[in-house]
Amino acid sequence: MLSNTIKKLSTAIIDNQSNPSKAKELIDEIHKHFLEITNIADMGEGLQNLAAVPTASGAAISLNHAAACLLDYRRTTKFLDAMVSLIREKQQQHPNEIINIFYAGCGPYAPFITLIAPLFNSKEVQFSILEINTASIQVAKNLIKELNLSEYVSEYYTADAVTFQIPDAKKYHILFSETLDALLYRESYVPILWNMLPQLSENCAVIPNNVIVEASMTFPKQEGEDTKKEKQVGVILNVREAVKANDGSKTLPESFEPITINLSGEEKYSTMIVDTKVHIHKDIWLYRNESSLSIPLEMEIVYPLEAPNVTFFYQLKPSVELKLSN
């Protein structure tokens, strides 16, 4: 049975985290199975499969791009490890209860069901899936059926997670929403948390738990040094801190409070680096360049400075993006 094969591969990925080449090989094998079942490769390069789907704030990536996320190897490995660990923690905290998971933005492979459900019994975990892309959720439903995992899924919703009101929201132990990109650009992780966290129980855990966007300055590389020295100069956005402002009664703001960084002074810098640090769960993080989610933005500092200050602000409407002004 294919679900047993996926179970063995998923277990092997978790067991081989310290061996990235082996983990890559295992994920590639899973991807091969998923391609055979879904025929995504045969769906062509049609615009409907390549175009992002607009949401109330931000956008959901296309079917093809969502499928390709599985091949972001460190990302898949770390999210898989975190989800399995968190489910087991919740089982200890809530013995004899079914662990209910709300999965917002599953894409066509729904990897954090299809890789995880075989590791548990359907009387242990139940998933509710929400996806805005109708083509993606149909492919995911077919894949789940072909893997004989349908009994793990309580509900399928086709809706916008930015505005969706979750039925019986307090029953969920875990919210999973891997709806983000580097610099929190375009995708809807922030507005989804703004909408959903007030609906859920205070004890509901979230994966990824947080995203922190921070700026650091590098100094010119000195002779004999392999890398430039860095100095962290400011947190541009701490998502969990920012969304705390909503108790469920507030509408999504047009932007969050700006942060201004001063570049003048006695020190001369080489570049400014803006990093996206993804806190997945406990001590599991995605750091710089480990994933497409954590690719840094590096900007050269040119002297003399035309303006001593740089101001960052995270815009939420009409589109989601980090903005910079002098």
C-alpha positions as CSV (number, residue, x, y, z in Angstrom):
1,M,0.0,0.0,0.0
2,L,1.4,3.4,-1.0
3,S,0.5,5.0,2.3
4,N,2.8,2.6,4.0
5,T,5.6,3.6,1.6
6,I,5.0,7.3,2.4
7,K,5.0,6.4,6.1
8,K,8.4,4.8,5.7
9,L,9.8,7.7,3.7
10,S,8.4,10.3,6.1
11,T,9.9,8.5,9.1
12,A,13.2,8.3,7.3
13,I,13.2,12.0,6.6
14,I,12.8,12.8,10.3
15,D,15.5,10.3,11.1
16,N,17.9,11.8,8.6
17,Q,17.6,15.5,9.4
18,S,21.4,15.7,10.0
19,N,22.0,14.2,6.6
20,P,20.5,16.7,4.1
21,S,21.5,14.8,1.0
22,K,19.6,11.7,2.3
23,A,16.6,13.8,3.2
24,K,16.6,15.3,-0.3
25,E,16.7,11.8,-1.8
26,L,13.7,10.7,0.3
27,I,11.7,13.9,-0.6
28,D,12.5,13.4,-4.3
29,E,11.1,9.9,-4.0
30,I,7.9,11.2,-2.4
31,H,7.6,13.8,-5.1
32,K,7.9,11.2,-7.8
33,H,5.0,9.2,-6.2
34,F,2.9,12.4,-5.9
35,L,3.5,13.4,-9.5
36,E,2.4,9.9,-10.7
37,I,-0.8,10.1,-8.8
38,T,-1.7,13.8,-9.5
39,N,-0.4,14.1,-13.0
40,I,0.5,17.7,-12.2
41,A,3.3,17.5,-14.7
42,D,0.8,16.7,-17.4
43,M,-1.5,19.6,-16.5
44,G,0.7,21.9,-18.6
45,E,2.0,25.4,-18.2
46,G,-1.5,26.8,-18.5
47,L,-2.1,30.2,-17.0
48,Q,-4.7,28.8,-14.6
49,N,-2.0,26.7,-13.0
50,L,0.7,29.4,-12.9
51,A,-1.3,32.4,-11.8
52,A,-1.5,33.4,-8.1
53,V,-5.0,33.7,-6.6
54,P,-5.8,37.1,-5.1
55,T,-7.0,37.1,-1.4
56,A,-8.6,39.8,0.7
57,S,-5.0,40.8,1.6
58,G,-2.2,39.3,-0.3
59,A,-2.2,36.4,-2.7
60,A,-2.2,32.6,-2.7
61,I,0.5,31.1,-4.9
62,S,-0.4,29.0,-8.0
63,L,-1.1,25.3,-8.1
64,N,2.3,24.6,-9.8
65,H,4.3,26.8,-7.4
66,A,2.6,25.3,-4.4
67,A,3.4,21.8,-5.6
68,A,7.1,22.8,-6.0
69,C,7.3,23.9,-2.3
70,L,7.7,20.2,-1.4
71,L,11.1,20.4,-3.0
72,D,12.3,23.2,-0.7
73,Y,14.2,20.4,1.2
74,R,15.2,22.0,4.5
75,R,11.8,23.7,4.7
76,T,9.9,20.4,4.2
77,T,12.3,18.5,6.6
78,K,12.0,21.0,9.4
79,F,8.2,21.6,9.1
80,L,7.6,17.8,9.0
81,D,9.7,17.3,12.2
82,A,8.0,20.2,13.9
83,M,4.5,19.0,13.1
84,V,5.1,15.4,14.3
85,S,6.7,16.7,17.5
86,L,3.8,19.1,18.2
87,I,1.1,16.5,17.6
88,R,2.9,14.2,20.1
89,E,3.1,17.1,22.6
90,K,-0.6,17.8,22.2
91,Q,-1.4,14.1,22.7
92,Q,0.4,14.2,26.0
93,Q,-1.4,17.4,27.0
94,H,-4.8,16.0,25.9
95,P,-4.8,12.3,26.5
96,N,-7.6,10.3,25.0
97,E,-8.6,13.3,22.8
98,I,-8.5,13.4,19.0
99,I,-5.9,16.1,18.0
100,N,-7.7,18.5,15.6
101,I,-5.6,20.4,13.1
102,F,-6.8,23.2,10.9
103,Y,-4.7,23.4,7.8
104,A,-4.9,26.8,6.0
105,G,-3.4,26.8,2.5
106,C,-2.7,23.1,1.7
107,G,-1.8,23.4,-2.0
108,P,-2.2,20.4,-4.3
109,Y,0.0,18.0,-2.3
110,A,-1.3,18.9,1.2
111,P,2.1,17.6,2.4
112,F,1.5,18.2,6.1
113,I,-1.4,15.8,5.9
114,T,-0.1,13.3,3.2
115,L,3.3,13.0,4.9
116,I,2.0,13.1,8.5
117,A,-1.3,11.2,8.6
118,P,0.3,7.8,7.9
119,L,2.3,8.2,11.0
120,F,-0.8,8.3,13.2
121,N,-4.2,6.6,13.5
122,S,-7.3,8.5,12.2
123,K,-8.7,8.1,15.8
124,E,-5.6,10.1,17.0
125,V,-5.6,13.0,14.5
126,Q,-8.1,14.8,12.3
127,F,-7.5,17.5,9.8
128,S,-9.8,20.3,8.4
129,I,-8.4,21.7,5.2
130,L,-8.9,25.2,3.8
131,E,-7.6,26.3,0.3
132,I,-8.6,29.2,-1.8
133,N,-7.5,27.7,-5.1
134,T,-10.2,25.3,-6.3
135,A,-7.9,23.4,-8.6
136,S,-5.4,22.8,-5.7
137,I,-8.0,21.5,-3.3
138,Q,-9.4,19.2,-5.9
139,V,-6.0,17.7,-6.6
140,A,-5.3,17.5,-2.9
141,K,-8.6,15.7,-2.3
142,N,-7.8,13.2,-5.0
143,L,-4.3,12.6,-3.7
144,I,-5.6,12.0,-0.2
145,K,-8.1,9.6,-1.5
146,E,-5.5,7.7,-3.6
147,L,-3.3,7.4,-0.5
148,N,-6.3,6.0,1.5
149,L,-6.2,8.9,3.9
150,S,-9.7,10.3,3.5
151,E,-10.7,9.1,7.0
152,Y,-8.2,11.6,8.4
153,V,-9.9,14.7,6.9
154,S,-13.1,15.9,8.6
155,E,-13.8,18.9,6.4
156,Y,-12.7,20.5,3.1
157,Y,-13.3,24.3,2.7
158,T,-12.7,26.3,-0.4
159,A,-12.5,29.9,0.9
160,D,-10.2,32.8,1.7
161,A,-8.3,32.2,4.9
162,V,-7.9,36.0,5.4
163,T,-11.7,36.4,6.1
164,F,-12.9,32.8,6.8
165,Q,-14.8,32.2,10.0
166,I,-13.8,28.8,11.4
167,P,-16.8,26.6,12.4
168,D,-16.3,25.2,16.0
169,A,-12.9,27.0,16.1
170,K,-12.2,26.3,19.8
171,K,-11.8,22.6,19.2
172,Y,-8.6,22.9,17.3
173,H,-5.3,22.1,18.9
174,I,-3.0,23.2,16.0
175,L,-3.2,25.8,13.2
176,F,-0.9,25.1,10.3
177,S,-0.5,27.8,7.8
178,E,2.7,27.7,5.7
179,T,1.4,30.7,3.6
180,L,4.5,32.9,3.5
181,D,7.5,33.9,1.5
182,A,10.8,35.7,2.1
183,L,10.3,39.2,3.6
184,L,6.6,38.1,4.0
185,Y,6.1,39.3,0.4
186,R,2.7,38.8,-1.2
187,E,1.5,35.7,0.6
188,S,-1.1,36.0,3.4
189,Y,0.6,34.6,6.6
190,V,0.2,37.8,8.5
191,P,-3.5,38.6,7.6
192,I,-4.4,34.9,8.1
193,L,-3.0,35.0,11.7
194,W,-4.8,38.4,12.3
195,N,-8.1,36.8,11.3
196,M,-7.7,33.3,12.8
197,L,-5.8,33.6,16.1
198,P,-8.6,35.4,17.9
199,Q,-11.1,32.7,16.8
200,L,-9.0,29.8,18.1
201,S,-8.4,28.7,21.7
202,E,-5.5,30.4,23.5
203,N,-3.8,27.1,23.8
204,C,-4.0,26.4,20.1
205,A,-0.4,26.1,18.8
206,V,0.6,27.6,15.4
207,I,3.1,26.3,12.9
208,P,5.1,28.3,11.9
209,N,4.9,29.8,15.3
210,N,6.4,33.2,14.3
211,V,8.2,35.1,11.6
212,I,10.7,37.9,12.5
213,V,12.0,40.3,9.9
214,E,15.2,42.0,11.1
215,A,17.8,44.3,9.7
216,S,21.6,44.1,10.2
217,M,24.5,46.1,8.9
218,T,27.7,44.7,7.6
219,F,31.1,46.3,7.8
220,P,33.7,46.4,5.0
221,K,35.6,43.1,4.9
222,Q,39.0,43.4,6.4
223,E,42.1,41.7,5.0
224,G,42.3,38.1,6.2
225,E,38.6,37.9,7.1
226,D,36.4,35.2,5.4
227,T,33.2,37.1,6.0
228,K,32.1,40.6,6.8
229,K,31.2,41.4,10.4
230,E,27.6,42.2,11.1
231,K,25.7,44.2,13.6
232,Q,21.9,43.7,14.2
233,V,20.2,47.1,14.1
234,G,16.5,46.5,14.4
235,V,13.5,44.2,14.3
236,I,11.4,45.5,11.4
237,L,8.4,43.1,12.1
238,N,7.7,40.5,14.8
239,V,4.5,39.0,13.5
240,R,3.2,37.5,16.7
241,E,3.7,40.7,18.5
242,A,2.0,42.7,15.7
243,V,-1.1,40.5,15.5
244,K,-1.6,40.6,19.3
245,A,-3.3,43.9,18.7
246,N,-6.4,42.1,17.4
247,D,-8.8,40.7,19.9
248,G,-11.2,39.7,17.2
249,S,-13.0,43.0,16.9
250,K,-10.4,45.0,14.8
251,T,-10.2,45.2,11.1
252,L,-6.8,44.6,9.4
253,P,-4.9,47.8,9.3
254,E,-3.4,49.2,6.1
255,S,0.1,48.9,7.6
256,F,1.9,48.2,10.8
257,E,4.0,50.8,12.7
258,P,7.1,51.9,10.8
259,I,10.6,51.4,12.1
260,T,13.4,53.9,11.3
261,I,17.1,52.9,11.1
262,N,19.8,55.6,11.2
263,L,22.8,55.0,9.0
264,S,24.9,58.0,10.0
265,G,27.5,58.0,12.7
266,E,31.2,57.3,13.1
267,E,30.9,53.7,11.7
268,K,31.0,53.1,8.0
269,Y,28.9,50.2,6.7
270,S,29.2,48.1,3.6
271,T,25.6,46.8,3.2
272,M,22.3,46.4,5.0
273,I,20.8,42.9,5.1
274,V,17.2,42.2,5.8
275,D,16.6,38.7,7.0
276,T,13.4,36.6,7.4
277,K,13.8,34.3,10.4
278,V,11.1,31.6,10.5
279,H,10.4,30.2,14.0
280,I,8.7,26.9,13.3
281,H,8.4,25.3,16.7
282,K,10.5,25.3,19.9
283,D,14.1,25.2,18.8
284,I,13.3,24.6,15.1
285,W,14.1,27.6,13.0
286,L,14.8,28.4,9.3
287,Y,17.8,30.7,9.2
288,R,19.4,32.7,6.4
289,N,19.5,30.9,3.0
290,E,18.3,27.5,4.4
291,S,15.1,27.9,2.4
292,S,13.4,30.0,-0.2
293,L,11.5,31.5,2.8
294,S,14.7,32.8,4.3
295,I,16.6,34.3,1.4
296,P,18.0,37.7,2.6
297,L,17.8,41.0,0.9
298,E,21.2,42.8,0.8
299,M,21.5,46.5,-0.2
300,E,24.7,48.3,-0.7
301,I,25.3,51.5,1.4
302,V,26.8,54.3,-0.7
303,Y,28.7,57.2,0.9
304,P,28.2,60.1,1.2
305,L,24.7,59.3,2.4
306,E,21.9,61.2,0.6
307,A,19.6,60.6,3.6
308,P,20.7,59.4,7.0
309,N,17.5,57.5,7.8
310,V,15.8,54.5,6.2
311,T,12.2,53.7,7.2
312,F,10.6,50.3,6.8
313,F,6.9,49.6,7.1
314,Y,4.9,46.4,6.5
315,Q,1.9,47.2,4.2
316,L,-1.2,45.0,4.4
317,K,-3.5,46.8,2.1
318,P,-4.1,46.9,-0.9
319,S,-1.3,44.4,-1.2
320,V,1.0,42.6,1.3
321,E,4.7,43.7,1.1
322,L,7.5,45.2,3.1
323,K,8.2,48.8,2.0
324,L,11.2,51.1,2.4
325,S,11.4,54.9,2.2
326,N,14.1,57.4,2.9
